[in-house]
Amino acid sequence: MGILRWHLSIFYTQWVSLFATTTLHFSSVLAHWLLSLYSIGSITGVIVIFWLLRRGVAETKLLLAMNGGSLLALAVICYSPAAGLSMLAAFGFGFTAAGGVMQVGLNLFIKGYPHIKGRITGIYFTFGSIASFTIPLVTGWLSKQNIATAMRFDLVIAVSGLAFVGLAVWALHVPTTLSQERQRINHIDQQIVRLLNQRFETVTAIGELKQQQQLPVLDQQREQRVLQQVAVKSTQTAHTPYLQAIYQAIMHNSRAYQTDLHTNLHKEDIDHD
C-alpha cells in the first residue's frame, strides 16, 4: 500500500536516469530533468495531500486515486518515447507516488484499528523493512539482464500496490461487530477524557487570570467564536449542530468550574482575614 508507493519512489530514483538514456535515448540533461520533475511533484503532492486531508477527503479515496495515478504515470514513463509526455508523467509520478502516501496508508490502518495502533505501526514498518531488503536484490538481478526490464519491474510493484489498496479498502469496510465498535468508542472516549482534563487545567489558569484582572466569567463573544470554529473545522456538515451543542455544554461546565474556583478562593481569603 503506502509502503509499496514508497519503494516505487526509491526504485524510480535509482533507475530512471539510466533508463531514459539507454532505452528511450534521451539526452543526459533530459534524463536528469525527469528526476528533478519527480522531486518537484513529490513536494507538491505533500502539500496537496495535507490540504485535502484538512478538507475532510477520505484516506481511502486518496489512496485509490494516487495508486491509480502513479501506475498510469509510470506506464507512460516506461513506454512513451515523447519527451514532453515523459516530463509530465515524471511530475505526476512524483506527485502520486511520493507525496506522503506512506503516512496516509498508516493513518488509515490506525483509524480502522485504534485499539491496537502500536501493533499496527510495528507490522506496517516491519513489512516496509522486508521490502527494503528484498526489492533491491530483485532489481539488481534484473538490471544485469536489461535496464529496461529492471525499470519496468516497477510496473509490477505498482499493479500490486493498487491491488493491495483495493483489498485494504474492502477489508476496512467489512461490517464489524457491536463489540468491536464499542471497543473503538472506548478508545476514543479515553482520548476525549484526557483532552478534557487538559482543557479544564487550562480553564483553571484562565479563571485565575480573569480574577486578577477582575473580568467576568462569561465572555459571550469568545464563546460565539468557539462555536464558529467548531462549524469551520467539522468535516461532516450533518455533525456540526451536535458538535456545537456538545461544546456549549463544555463551555457551560467550564464557566461553572471557574465560578466554583472563584467562590472557593474568595472563601479562603475571608478565612485568612
ZADO-77951 format. One line per field, with one value per residue: x, y, z of N, C-alpha, C, O in turn. Coordinates in pm, whole numbers. Atoms other than C-alpha are relative to their C-alpha. Last residue first. Layout:
n_xx: (X / ...)
n_yy: (Y / ...)
n_zz: (Z / ...)
ca_xx: (X / ...)
ca_yy: (Y / ...)
ca_zz: (Z / ...)
c_xx: (X / ...)
c_yy: (Y / ...)
c_zz: (Z / ...)
o_xx: (X / ...)
o_yy: (Y / ...)
o_zz: (Z / ...)
//
This chain:
n_xx: (20 / -132 / -47 / 78 / -45 / -133 / 20 / 55 / -111 / -87 / 69 / 4 / -137 / -31 / 76 / -67 / -126 / 38 / 39 / -124 / -65 / 86 / -25 / -136 / 1 / 75 / -90 / -96 / 74 / 16 / -130 / -19 / 83 / -33 / -45 / 110 / 100 / 131 / -13 / 78 / -88 / -100 / 68 / 50 / -115 / -27 / 103 / -28 / -112 / 50 / 74 / -96 / -63 / 92 / -45 / 62 / -21 / 111 / 83 / 138 / 33 / -102 / 20 / 121 / -33 / -87 / 82 / 77 / -93 / -43 / 110 / -16 / -120 / 39 / 78 / -93 / -78 / 85 / -3 / -134 / -12 / 82 / -69 / -122 / 40 / 23 / -132 / -72 / 58 / -46 / -141 / -4 / 31 / -114 / -109 / 31 / 95 / -61 / 78 / 76 / 144 / 34 / -8 / 112 / 122 / 6 / 30 / 139 / 84 / 2 / 81 / 140 / 43 / 19 / 124 / 111 / 21 / 54 / 142 / 71 / 42 / 141 / 86 / -8 / 73 / 143 / 42 / 37 / 59 / -106 / -82 / 64 / -11 / -141 / -27 / 68 / -59 / -128 / 19 / 18 / -109 / -124 / 0 / -18 / -141 / -78 / 11 / -74 / -140 / -9 / 15 / -113 / -118 / 18 / -27 / -142 / -78 / -127 / -30 / -65 / -26 / 84 / 139 / 16 / 4 / 124 / 111 / -11 / 36 / 146 / 62 / -32 / 97 / 52 / 57 / -85 / -70 / 88 / 118 / -45 / -43 / 118 / 58 / -96 / 20 / 127 / -22 / -78 / 92 / 95 / -67 / 21 / -124 / 18 / 27 / -66 / -145 / -38 / 15 / -115 / -118 / 14 / -10 / -142 / -74 / 36 / -58 / -143 / -29 / 40 / -90 / -133 / 10 / 19 / -129 / -27 / 1 / 85 / 134 / 60 / 36 / 117 / 117 / 29 / 60 / 138 / 81 / 11 / 95 / 135 / 20 / 16 / 133 / 95 / -18 / 53 / 147 / 33 / -17 / 110 / 116 / -8 / 13 / 142 / 68 / -32 / -129 / 8 / -98 / 78 / 116 / -33 / -110 / 35 / 103 / -66 / -97 / 63 / -14 / -123 / -115 / 1 / -37 / -142 / -74 / 8 / -104 / -130 / -19 / -34 / -138 / -88 / 84)
n_yy: (-129 / -51 / 80 / -42 / -135 / 15 / 52 / -110 / -91 / 65 / 3 / -138 / -35 / 72 / -65 / -126 / 36 / 44 / -120 / -74 / 61 / -23 / -138 / -9 / 66 / -89 / -107 / 58 / 22 / -130 / -38 / 84 / -49 / -131 / 10 / 55 / -104 / 54 / 56 / 123 / 118 / -5 / 14 / 139 / 84 / -21 / 73 / 143 / 32 / 1 / 125 / 110 / -7 / 46 / -81 / 17 / 138 / 92 / 20 / -35 / -117 / -103 / -53 / -84 / -125 / -78 / -52 / -112 / -111 / -46 / -81 / -131 / -57 / -56 / -122 / -107 / -30 / -85 / -136 / -55 / -31 / -117 / -118 / -20 / -65 / -142 / -58 / -6 / -110 / -124 / -13 / -54 / -143 / -69 / -1 / -103 / 39 / 43 / -30 / 119 / -27 / -100 / 60 / 95 / -80 / -65 / 102 / 41 / -112 / 4 / 115 / -34 / -102 / 68 / 77 / -95 / -49 / 114 / 10 / -95 / 80 / 36 / -117 / -42 / 100 / -21 / -116 / -110 / 52 / 72 / -99 / -35 / 115 / 12 / -97 / 39 / 124 / -28 / -61 / 94 / 96 / -75 / -44 / 121 / 38 / -97 / 38 / 126 / -32 / -81 / 90 / 93 / -76 / -31 / 123 / 30 / -81 / 73 / 66 / -90 / 84 / 120 / -43 / -38 / 120 / 72 / -67 / 34 / 142 / 9 / -41 / 101 / 109 / 30 / -113 / -37 / 113 / 108 / -51 / -52 / 115 / 70 / -84 / 0 / 122 / -15 / -101 / 62 / 86 / -84 / -66 / -144 / -63 / -111 / 38 / 122 / -15 / -99 / 66 / 88 / -83 / -60 / 109 / 35 / -104 / 7 / 124 / -20 / -94 / 59 / 110 / -51 / -61 / 108 / 60 / 130 / 104 / 113 / -25 / -103 / 64 / 85 / -86 / -62 / 104 / 22 / -118 / -10 / 101 / -50 / -112 / 58 / 59 / -111 / -63 / 92 / -16 / -126 / 21 / 88 / -86 / -53 / 113 / 34 / -112 / 8 / -59 / -142 / -79 / -101 / 62 / 123 / -17 / -102 / 53 / 99 / -70 / -76 / 52 / 74 / -90 / -99 / 72 / 31 / -126 / -42 / 75 / -52 / -130 / 28 / 48 / -115 / -118)
n_zz: (-66 / -41 / -115 / -118 / -34 / -62 / -137 / -78 / -29 / -97 / -130 / -50 / -39 / -125 / -107 / -33 / -66 / -135 / -76 / -25 / -116 / -116 / -44 / -55 / -132 / -89 / -43 / -95 / -124 / -65 / -56 / -118 / -111 / -54 / -140 / -80 / -26 / 38 / 135 / 13 / -6 / 107 / 129 / 6 / 36 / 143 / 75 / -16 / 87 / 137 / 17 / 7 / 132 / 104 / 113 / 132 / 43 / -26 / 119 / -34 / 82 / -21 / -135 / 0 / 68 / -89 / -110 / 53 / 18 / -133 / -53 / 63 / -61 / -129 / 22 / 38 / -120 / -83 / 55 / -20 / -143 / -29 / 52 / -82 / -126 / 29 / 27 / -127 / -78 / 62 / -35 / -136 / 8 / 59 / -97 / -99 / -103 / -125 / -121 / -38 / 6 / -101 / -134 / -17 / -5 / -131 / -102 / 18 / -46 / -147 / -42 / 25 / -95 / -129 / 12 / 3 / -137 / -76 / 34 / -84 / -116 / 20 / -18 / -141 / -79 / 25 / -77 / 88 / 123 / 70 / 71 / 127 / 91 / 35 / 105 / 124 / 47 / 67 / 132 / 110 / 13 / 24 / 140 / 83 / -10 / 75 / 141 / 15 / 29 / 122 / 114 / 5 / 43 / 142 / 74 / -14 / 93 / 14 / -127 / -96 / -118 / 2 / -17 / -140 / -82 / 31 / -70 / -142 / -17 / 17 / -126 / -102 / 8 / -133 / -73 / -114 / -63 / -48 / -72 / -129 / -80 / -52 / -105 / -111 / -79 / -70 / -104 / -108 / -74 / -73 / -112 / 11 / 47 / 93 / 139 / 45 / -7 / 103 / 130 / 18 / 27 / 133 / 97 / 10 / 71 / 141 / 51 / 17 / 108 / 128 / 31 / 35 / 133 / 97 / 33 / -61 / 103 / -32 / 55 / -84 / -127 / 23 / 19 / -129 / -85 / 45 / -32 / -147 / -48 / 27 / -94 / -134 / -15 / -7 / -131 / -101 / 7 / -67 / -144 / -43 / -18 / -138 / -93 / -10 / -66 / -142 / -37 / -34 / 76 / 72 / 66 / 72 / 97 / 99 / 91 / 85 / 84 / 109 / 135 / 26 / -10 / 109 / 121 / -12 / 10 / 140 / 70 / -42 / 67 / 139 / 2 / -5 / 0)
ca_xx: (-874 / -744 / -1097 / -1219 / -940 / -1017 / -1385 / -1294 / -1071 / -1355 / -1601 / -1360 / -1289 / -1661 / -1725 / -1444 / -1595 / -1943 / -1798 / -1617 / -1941 / -2124 / -1827 / -1841 / -2219 / -2195 / -1920 / -2150 / -2427 / -2178 / -2080 / -2446 / -2507 / -2198 / -2249 / -2459 / -2196 / -1926 / -1566 / -1625 / -1341 / -1545 / -1851 / -1636 / -1458 / -1794 / -1882 / -1552 / -1609 / -1951 / -1797 / -1540 / -1811 / -2015 / -1730 / -1882 / -1651 / -1642 / -1304 / -1143 / -791 / -665 / -992 / -975 / -616 / -715 / -1005 / -778 / -534 / -816 / -963 / -623 / -642 / -1000 / -882 / -610 / -868 / -1091 / -806 / -758 / -1134 / -1157 / -865 / -1017 / -1354 / -1194 / -1060 / -1396 / -1574 / -1337 / -1403 / -1775 / -1736 / -1561 / -1830 / -2109 / -1945 / -1782 / -1918 / -1635 / -1541 / -1179 / -1140 / -1264 / -1029 / -743 / -814 / -829 / -506 / -345 / -444 / -314 / 15 / 50 / -4 / 262 / 506 / 464 / 509 / 838 / 955 / 955 / 1277 / 1458 / 1339 / 1451 / 1794 / 1839 / 1968 / 2208 / 1941 / 1707 / 1946 / 1978 / 1601 / 1543 / 1805 / 1692 / 1334 / 1429 / 1582 / 1361 / 1059 / 1142 / 1188 / 848 / 692 / 829 / 710 / 345 / 369 / 506 / 253 / -37 / 91 / 109 / -232 / -403 / -715 / -724 / -791 / -953 / -807 / -466 / -496 / -590 / -316 / -57 / -176 / -170 / 183 / 305 / 122 / 315 / 356 / 592 / 388 / 117 / 302 / 633 / 458 / 271 / 594 / 758 / 443 / 458 / 827 / 755 / 479 / 714 / 994 / 778 / 928 / 645 / 686 / 833 / 749 / 389 / 344 / 483 / 230 / -61 / 53 / 116 / -235 / -402 / -210 / -292 / -664 / -703 / -500 / -682 / -1025 / -936 / -792 / -1126 / -1124 / -1203 / -1075 / -773 / -699 / -713 / -477 / -222 / -247 / -188 / 121 / 276 / 199 / 372 / 690 / 664 / 598 / 907 / 1117 / 978 / 1045 / 1407 / 1441 / 1295 / 1536 / 1822 / 1718 / 1662 / 2017 / 2166 / 1989 / 1702 / 1768 / 1450 / 1635 / 1990 / 1942 / 1598 / 1673 / 1996 / 1818 / 1514 / 1699 / 1773 / 1513 / 1241 / 1324 / 1314 / 979 / 829 / 956 / 749 / 439 / 484 / 494 / 177 / 0)
ca_yy: (3764 / 3421 / 3280 / 3564 / 3498 / 3124 / 3199 / 3415 / 3137 / 2890 / 3123 / 3196 / 2825 / 2750 / 3021 / 2887 / 2536 / 2667 / 2860 / 2544 / 2350 / 2588 / 2581 / 2202 / 2203 / 2461 / 2248 / 1944 / 2151 / 2275 / 1918 / 1826 / 2121 / 2026 / 1651 / 1677 / 1906 / 1642 / 1767 / 1999 / 2252 / 2553 / 2472 / 2417 / 2745 / 2926 / 2771 / 2892 / 3240 / 3253 / 3153 / 3434 / 3688 / 3578 / 3608 / 3480 / 3463 / 3840 / 4019 / 4148 / 4134 / 3902 / 3706 / 3667 / 3543 / 3286 / 3165 / 3133 / 2916 / 2693 / 2674 / 2549 / 2263 / 2212 / 2171 / 1925 / 1712 / 1742 / 1613 / 1305 / 1243 / 1268 / 1029 / 768 / 817 / 738 / 407 / 318 / 406 / 179 / -102 / -37 / -82 / -415 / -540 / -439 / -647 / -510 / -490 / -515 / -161 / -187 / -512 / -358 / -61 / -297 / -519 / -219 / -86 / -428 / -441 / -88 / -176 / -498 / -302 / -51 / -327 / -494 / -156 / -112 / -424 / -189 / -29 / -361 / -490 / -168 / -194 / -549 / -879 / -739 / -487 / -775 / -912 / -570 / -528 / -850 / -780 / -417 / -542 / -784 / -562 / -254 / -484 / -656 / -316 / -198 / -521 / -439 / -79 / -179 / -456 / -216 / 57 / -190 / -324 / 27 / 116 / -176 / 0 / 244 / -29 / 139 / 482 / 323 / 147 / 467 / 664 / 411 / 444 / 824 / 807 / 605 / 835 / 1145 / 1273 / 1005 / 805 / 1048 / 1379 / 1218 / 1013 / 1317 / 1517 / 1230 / 1185 / 1547 / 1504 / 1178 / 1344 / 1622 / 1380 / 1151 / 800 / 667 / 316 / 327 / 688 / 648 / 328 / 507 / 787 / 540 / 335 / 653 / 778 / 452 / 447 / 813 / 777 / 462 / 605 / 937 / 775 / 550 / 842 / 1022 / 1391 / 1600 / 1939 / 1900 / 1574 / 1753 / 2028 / 1778 / 1580 / 1897 / 1999 / 1652 / 1616 / 1942 / 1819 / 1487 / 1661 / 1880 / 1572 / 1384 / 1686 / 1677 / 1309 / 1364 / 1658 / 1415 / 1222 / 1546 / 1664 / 1324 / 1330 / 1091 / 759 / 597 / 279 / 383 / 749 / 730 / 401 / 536 / 844 / 650 / 375 / 473 / 750 / 521 / 236 / 467 / 606 / 264 / 168 / 448 / 354 / -6 / 114 / 320 / 0)
ca_zz: (5715 / 5624 / 5631 / 5407 / 5153 / 5157 / 5095 / 4792 / 4657 / 4689 / 4516 / 4228 / 4180 / 4186 / 3927 / 3706 / 3723 / 3640 / 3346 / 3225 / 3269 / 3037 / 2797 / 2775 / 2733 / 2452 / 2301 / 2294 / 2133 / 1872 / 1795 / 1754 / 1521 / 1312 / 1268 / 949 / 798 / 837 / 837 / 1134 / 1146 / 1029 / 1241 / 1550 / 1476 / 1474 / 1810 / 1957 / 1816 / 1977 / 2310 / 2286 / 2210 / 2511 / 2761 / 3087 / 3390 / 3426 / 3434 / 3753 / 3602 / 3877 / 3869 / 3493 / 3520 / 3783 / 3570 / 3266 / 3462 / 3584 / 3233 / 3114 / 3362 / 3246 / 2887 / 2984 / 3166 / 2859 / 2642 / 2860 / 2872 / 2491 / 2439 / 2669 / 2496 / 2159 / 2292 / 2446 / 2120 / 1926 / 2173 / 2129 / 1753 / 1805 / 2043 / 1805 / 1533 / 1219 / 865 / 606 / 507 / 622 / 429 / 101 / 133 / 217 / -85 / -320 / -174 / -215 / -584 / -647 / -480 / -680 / -1003 / -897 / -795 / -1132 / -1302 / -1118 / -1299 / -1596 / -1472 / -1427 / -1764 / -1934 / -1771 / -1904 / -1769 / -1511 / -1416 / -1333 / -1068 / -906 / -923 / -731 / -465 / -435 / -371 / -91 / 179 / 153 / 117 / 445 / 612 / 487 / 611 / 955 / 918 / 887 / 1148 / 1408 / 1328 / 1351 / 1684 / 1827 / 1681 / 1852 / 1994 / 1701 / 1442 / 1140 / 1218 / 1267 / 932 / 751 / 927 / 806 / 447 / 469 / 611 / 313 / 71 / 179 / -176 / -304 / -554 / -666 / -704 / -801 / -1067 / -1196 / -1230 / -1417 / -1630 / -1747 / -1831 / -2015 / -2219 / -2325 / -2414 / -2629 / -2637 / -2416 / -2275 / -1924 / -1843 / -1965 / -1762 / -1456 / -1488 / -1518 / -1217 / -1014 / -1090 / -989 / -663 / -608 / -672 / -463 / -175 / -178 / -188 / 105 / 304 / 287 / 191 / 500 / 385 / 616 / 437 / 101 / 220 / 354 / 32 / -173 / 25 / 19 / -353 / -440 / -273 / -461 / -794 / -759 / -681 / -984 / -1201 / -1086 / -1175 / -1521 / -1555 / -1502 / -1813 / -2005 / -1933 / -2018 / -2353 / -2414 / -2589 / -2451 / -2354 / -2262 / -2168 / -2005 / -1830 / -1678 / -1547 / -1426 / -1236 / -878 / -843 / -974 / -735 / -437 / -550 / -614 / -271 / -115 / -311 / -195 / 166 / 115 / 0)
c_xx: (-49 / -11 / 135 / 50 / -69 / 55 / 133 / -20 / -46 / 118 / 90 / -62 / 5 / 141 / 29 / -70 / 76 / 125 / -35 / -30 / 133 / 65 / -87 / 26 / 137 / -5 / -71 / 92 / 93 / -75 / -8 / 135 / 16 / -91 / 8 / 37 / -113 / -108 / -131 / 7 / -76 / 80 / 101 / -66 / -39 / 117 / 19 / -99 / 36 / 110 / -59 / -73 / 100 / 64 / -78 / 57 / -53 / 32 / -112 / -92 / -144 / -35 / 100 / -22 / -119 / 37 / 81 / -84 / -73 / 92 / 36 / -109 / 27 / 120 / -37 / -75 / 100 / 69 / -88 / 8 / 137 / 15 / -76 / 75 / 120 / -35 / -13 / 137 / 75 / -52 / 59 / 143 / 2 / -23 / 122 / 112 / -24 / -108 / 67 / -75 / -85 / -148 / -43 / -1 / -122 / -126 / -13 / -43 / -147 / -83 / -11 / -92 / -145 / -50 / -32 / -134 / -119 / -30 / -66 / -150 / -75 / -50 / -147 / -94 / -3 / -84 / -149 / -49 / -23 / -49 / 115 / 85 / -59 / 23 / 147 / 36 / -60 / 70 / 132 / -8 / -13 / 118 / 128 / 7 / 29 / 148 / 75 / -4 / 88 / 146 / 23 / -5 / 122 / 123 / -9 / 39 / 150 / 96 / 131 / 44 / 70 / 15 / -94 / -143 / -21 / -12 / -132 / -115 / 5 / -46 / -151 / -67 / 25 / -96 / -64 / -60 / 76 / 73 / -79 / -116 / 50 / 37 / -119 / -51 / 95 / -26 / -127 / 25 / 73 / -94 / -98 / 55 / -9 / 134 / -14 / -14 / 71 / 153 / 42 / -4 / 123 / 125 / -6 / 22 / 147 / 78 / -32 / 71 / 150 / 38 / -35 / 93 / 136 / -7 / -14 / 134 / 42 / -9 / -93 / -142 / -64 / -46 / -126 / -126 / -36 / -70 / -146 / -92 / -20 / -105 / -140 / -24 / -23 / -142 / -98 / 8 / -69 / -150 / -36 / 8 / -122 / -116 / 5 / -23 / -148 / -72 / 21 / 141 / -20 / 88 / -79 / -116 / 23 / 109 / -29 / -97 / 69 / 101 / -45 / 22 / 131 / 126 / 12 / 51 / 150 / 87 / -4 / 113 / 139 / 19 / 44 / 146 / 89)
c_yy: (-21 / 133 / 53 / -71 / 50 / 137 / -13 / -42 / 118 / 89 / -58 / 5 / 139 / 33 / -65 / 72 / 126 / -33 / -36 / 126 / 66 / -56 / 37 / 140 / 8 / -58 / 102 / 109 / -58 / -13 / 134 / 29 / -81 / 47 / 136 / -8 / -49 / 102 / -61 / -50 / -132 / -130 / -6 / -25 / -147 / -86 / 16 / -83 / -147 / -34 / -10 / -132 / -113 / 0 / -48 / 99 / -20 / -140 / -98 / -3 / 48 / 129 / 113 / 63 / 95 / 134 / 86 / 64 / 125 / 121 / 54 / 96 / 139 / 53 / 66 / 131 / 113 / 35 / 95 / 145 / 62 / 42 / 128 / 126 / 25 / 75 / 150 / 66 / 17 / 122 / 127 / 12 / 64 / 151 / 76 / 12 / 116 / -35 / -57 / 31 / -123 / 35 / 98 / -55 / -90 / 83 / 62 / -102 / -36 / 113 / -7 / -113 / 37 / 99 / -71 / -72 / 95 / 42 / -116 / -3 / 87 / -97 / -40 / 116 / 40 / -98 / 25 / 116 / 113 / -59 / -65 / 97 / 32 / -115 / -2 / 95 / -42 / -125 / 37 / 65 / -83 / -94 / 74 / 37 / -124 / -35 / 98 / -47 / -124 / 26 / 75 / -92 / -90 / 73 / 24 / -124 / -25 / 79 / -81 / -68 / 83 / -85 / -121 / 44 / 33 / -125 / -72 / 61 / -43 / -143 / -6 / 33 / -106 / -118 / -37 / 108 / 38 / -109 / -114 / 46 / 45 / -119 / -71 / 85 / -6 / -121 / 22 / 99 / -66 / -81 / 82 / 70 / 152 / 59 / 116 / -25 / -121 / 15 / 94 / -72 / -86 / 81 / 55 / -114 / -34 / 101 / -19 / -126 / 10 / 91 / -64 / -113 / 51 / 55 / -109 / -56 / -132 / -107 / -118 / 33 / 100 / -69 / -83 / 86 / 57 / -105 / -24 / 114 / 5 / -96 / 56 / 107 / -56 / -52 / 116 / 63 / -92 / 24 / 127 / -27 / -81 / 94 / 48 / -114 / -32 / 110 / -12 / 49 / 150 / 92 / 100 / -59 / -126 / 16 / 99 / -57 / -95 / 68 / 94 / -27 / -71 / 86 / 96 / -65 / -24 / 125 / 25 / -72 / 55 / 128 / -29 / -41 / 124)
c_zz: (143 / 71 / 49 / 123 / 127 / 44 / 73 / 145 / 86 / 39 / 109 / 140 / 62 / 48 / 135 / 114 / 42 / 82 / 144 / 80 / 32 / 126 / 119 / 54 / 66 / 141 / 89 / 53 / 108 / 132 / 72 / 67 / 128 / 113 / 68 / 148 / 90 / 37 / -50 / -144 / -14 / -5 / -115 / -134 / -7 / -47 / -151 / -82 / 6 / -99 / -141 / -26 / -21 / -139 / -122 / -101 / -142 / -52 / 33 / -123 / 22 / -73 / 29 / 136 / -4 / -63 / 95 / 109 / -51 / -12 / 137 / 48 / -56 / 77 / 133 / -19 / -29 / 132 / 82 / -48 / 29 / 146 / 33 / -46 / 90 / 127 / -26 / -18 / 132 / 76 / -60 / 51 / 138 / -6 / -52 / 102 / 96 / 102 / 125 / 130 / 27 / -1 / 108 / 142 / 21 / 16 / 138 / 104 / -12 / 58 / 151 / 45 / -17 / 106 / 132 / -9 / 5 / 143 / 76 / -26 / 100 / 105 / -9 / 26 / 147 / 81 / -16 / 85 / -100 / -131 / -74 / -81 / -136 / -96 / -42 / -114 / -134 / -52 / -67 / -138 / -128 / -22 / -34 / -147 / -84 / 0 / -90 / -144 / -8 / -37 / -131 / -120 / -13 / -54 / -151 / -78 / 11 / -91 / -7 / 129 / 108 / 124 / 3 / 29 / 148 / 86 / -23 / 79 / 145 / 19 / -7 / 133 / 107 / 5 / 133 / 88 / 126 / 79 / 64 / 86 / 136 / 87 / 65 / 116 / 119 / 91 / 82 / 113 / 118 / 87 / 83 / 124 / -8 / -42 / -97 / -150 / -61 / -3 / -113 / -134 / -26 / -37 / -143 / -100 / -18 / -83 / -148 / -46 / -25 / -116 / -134 / -43 / -46 / -142 / -106 / -45 / 64 / -106 / 21 / -46 / 95 / 129 / -18 / -9 / 136 / 86 / -35 / 39 / 151 / 55 / -16 / 105 / 139 / 22 / 19 / 139 / 99 / 1 / 77 / 150 / 41 / 30 / 144 / 99 / 22 / 79 / 151 / 31 / 19 / -83 / -81 / -79 / -83 / -107 / -112 / -103 / -97 / -91 / -111 / -148 / -31 / 3 / -118 / -128 / 7 / -20 / -150 / -74 / 30 / -79 / -143 / -7 / 0)
o_xx: (-72 / 65 / 161 / 66 / -7 / 116 / 143 / 9 / 26 / 156 / 97 / -13 / 71 / 163 / 46 / -4 / 128 / 132 / 2 / 44 / 174 / 68 / -43 / 79 / 148 / 6 / -10 / 121 / 84 / -43 / 51 / 145 / 4 / -40 / 5 / -52 / -162 / -132 / -142 / -23 / -14 / 109 / 84 / -44 / 12 / 114 / -5 / -60 / 70 / 88 / -63 / -27 / 107 / 42 / -36 / 56 / 13 / 112 / -94 / -171 / -191 / -10 / 65 / -60 / -103 / 39 / 34 / -95 / -44 / 76 / 3 / -84 / 68 / 106 / -28 / -24 / 116 / 55 / -54 / 67 / 147 / 31 / -17 / 123 / 127 / 12 / 67 / 179 / 104 / 22 / 137 / 174 / 43 / 67 / 184 / 146 / 53 / -226 / 111 / -16 / -208 / -199 / -109 / -107 / -212 / -189 / -103 / -154 / -225 / -151 / -118 / -199 / -218 / -137 / -146 / -229 / -198 / -133 / -182 / -231 / -156 / -171 / -228 / -165 / -106 / -189 / -218 / -129 / 16 / 27 / 163 / 89 / -2 / 99 / 179 / 70 / 11 / 139 / 146 / 47 / 86 / 212 / 181 / 90 / 135 / 216 / 129 / 98 / 195 / 185 / 89 / 96 / 198 / 173 / 73 / 142 / 222 / 169 / 182 / 136 / 185 / -79 / -193 / -198 / -97 / -119 / -215 / -173 / -84 / -148 / -217 / -123 / -69 / -170 / -182 / 2 / 95 / 13 / -123 / -117 / 18 / -30 / -132 / -41 / 58 / -72 / -122 / 21 / 16 / -122 / -95 / 14 / 89 / 216 / -16 / 71 / 172 / 213 / 106 / 99 / 202 / 176 / 73 / 123 / 204 / 122 / 53 / 169 / 193 / 91 / 55 / 164 / 172 / 52 / 74 / 172 / 140 / -96 / -210 / -226 / -158 / -166 / -230 / -212 / -144 / -187 / -235 / -179 / -132 / -206 / -208 / -105 / -133 / -218 / -156 / -88 / -170 / -205 / -96 / -95 / -207 / -155 / -72 / -120 / -202 / -118 / -74 / 232 / -2 / 39 / -115 / -97 / 48 / 78 / -42 / -60 / 82 / 81 / -10 / 136 / 227 / 193 / 106 / 158 / 226 / 161 / 100 / 208 / 207 / 106 / 155 / 228 / 158)
o_yy: (76 / 163 / 59 / -10 / 111 / 149 / 20 / 35 / 163 / 96 / -5 / 75 / 161 / 51 / 3 / 130 / 134 / -4 / 33 / 161 / 70 / 9 / 112 / 155 / 31 / 14 / 159 / 113 / -21 / 56 / 153 / 30 / -26 / 85 / 144 / -7 / 25 / 128 / -98 / 24 / -236 / -181 / -82 / -130 / -220 / -141 / -78 / -176 / -208 / -106 / -119 / -212 / -172 / -93 / -141 / 220 / -83 / -157 / -184 / 88 / 141 / 239 / 215 / 180 / 216 / 237 / 189 / 186 / 236 / 220 / 169 / 215 / 230 / 146 / 188 / 237 / 204 / 146 / 212 / 230 / 158 / 160 / 231 / 204 / 128 / 187 / 229 / 147 / 130 / 218 / 197 / 103 / 179 / 230 / 152 / 122 / 212 / -5 / -173 / 86 / -119 / 95 / 60 / -63 / -57 / 81 / 26 / -94 / -13 / 95 / -34 / -88 / 50 / 67 / -75 / -35 / 92 / 7 / -106 / 22 / 38 / -119 / 7 / 117 / 28 / -61 / 61 / 95 / 106 / -78 / -11 / 89 / -5 / -102 / 22 / 50 / -82 / -120 / 10 / 12 / -107 / -61 / 59 / -14 / -133 / -21 / 60 / -84 / -120 / 8 / 24 / -111 / -79 / 40 / -26 / -126 / -14 / 21 / -124 / -21 / 55 / -151 / -121 / 13 / -35 / -153 / -81 / -5 / -114 / -169 / -39 / -54 / -167 / -134 / -9 / 148 / -45 / -173 / -103 / 24 / -16 / -148 / -72 / 46 / -56 / -106 / 32 / 61 / -82 / -45 / 76 / 41 / 219 / 94 / 93 / -90 / -106 / 17 / 51 / -91 / -56 / 69 / 15 / -116 / -10 / 71 / -60 / -118 / 14 / 45 / -96 / -102 / 37 / -3 / -125 / -43 / -136 / -193 / -112 / 73 / 65 / -80 / -50 / 80 / 30 / -89 / 8 / 99 / -9 / -54 / 84 / 89 / -45 / 2 / 132 / 56 / -55 / 71 / 120 / -42 / -33 / 109 / 2 / -114 / -11 / 87 / -34 / -29 / 228 / 169 / 71 / -118 / -116 / 39 / 61 / -77 / -65 / 70 / 71 / -30 / -7 / 103 / 86 / -30 / 32 / 137 / 18 / -8 / 108 / 136 / 6 / 30 / 149)
o_zz: (215 / 163 / 169 / 229 / 214 / 150 / 191 / 237 / 175 / 156 / 219 / 228 / 163 / 168 / 236 / 200 / 153 / 202 / 238 / 172 / 148 / 230 / 206 / 164 / 186 / 240 / 179 / 173 / 225 / 229 / 178 / 189 / 238 / 219 / 191 / 234 / 175 / 154 / -167 / -238 / -38 / -113 / -210 / -196 / -92 / -157 / -227 / -151 / -96 / -196 / -198 / -107 / -129 / -217 / -191 / -78 / -225 / -145 / 119 / -146 / -42 / -23 / 89 / 146 / 13 / 5 / 143 / 117 / -8 / 60 / 169 / 68 / 17 / 156 / 147 / 18 / 53 / 182 / 99 / 18 / 105 / 175 / 66 / 36 / 158 / 150 / 24 / 64 / 172 / 97 / 5 / 128 / 152 / 24 / 22 / 145 / 99 / 81 / 126 / 223 / 16 / 94 / 204 / 205 / 98 / 121 / 214 / 158 / 80 / 159 / 205 / 100 / 82 / 186 / 176 / 60 / 99 / 200 / 116 / 64 / 179 / 118 / 71 / 126 / 214 / 135 / 80 / 176 / -216 / -225 / -174 / -204 / -239 / -192 / -159 / -224 / -226 / -154 / -187 / -234 / -196 / -93 / -144 / -222 / -148 / -102 / -193 / -202 / -70 / -152 / -222 / -189 / -109 / -162 / -228 / -146 / -88 / -170 / 96 / 196 / 141 / 166 / 76 / 134 / 217 / 140 / 67 / 165 / 192 / 85 / 91 / 198 / 158 / 102 / 154 / 186 / 214 / 166 / 178 / 207 / 238 / 186 / 187 / 232 / 225 / 204 / 205 / 230 / 226 / 201 / 206 / 236 / -39 / 43 / -218 / -209 / -129 / -110 / -209 / -199 / -115 / -148 / -228 / -170 / -124 / -194 / -226 / -120 / -140 / -217 / -213 / -143 / -163 / -234 / -190 / -161 / 139 / -97 / -17 / 34 / 167 / 154 / 39 / 79 / 189 / 120 / 45 / 125 / 199 / 111 / 83 / 195 / 193 / 102 / 126 / 216 / 159 / 101 / 184 / 216 / 117 / 146 / 228 / 174 / 130 / 191 / 226 / 60 / -75 / -165 / -196 / -185 / -203 / -223 / -228 / -219 / -215 / -213 / -227 / -195 / -75 / -98 / -197 / -179 / -73 / -118 / -216 / -120 / -58 / -166 / -182 / -65 / -99)
//
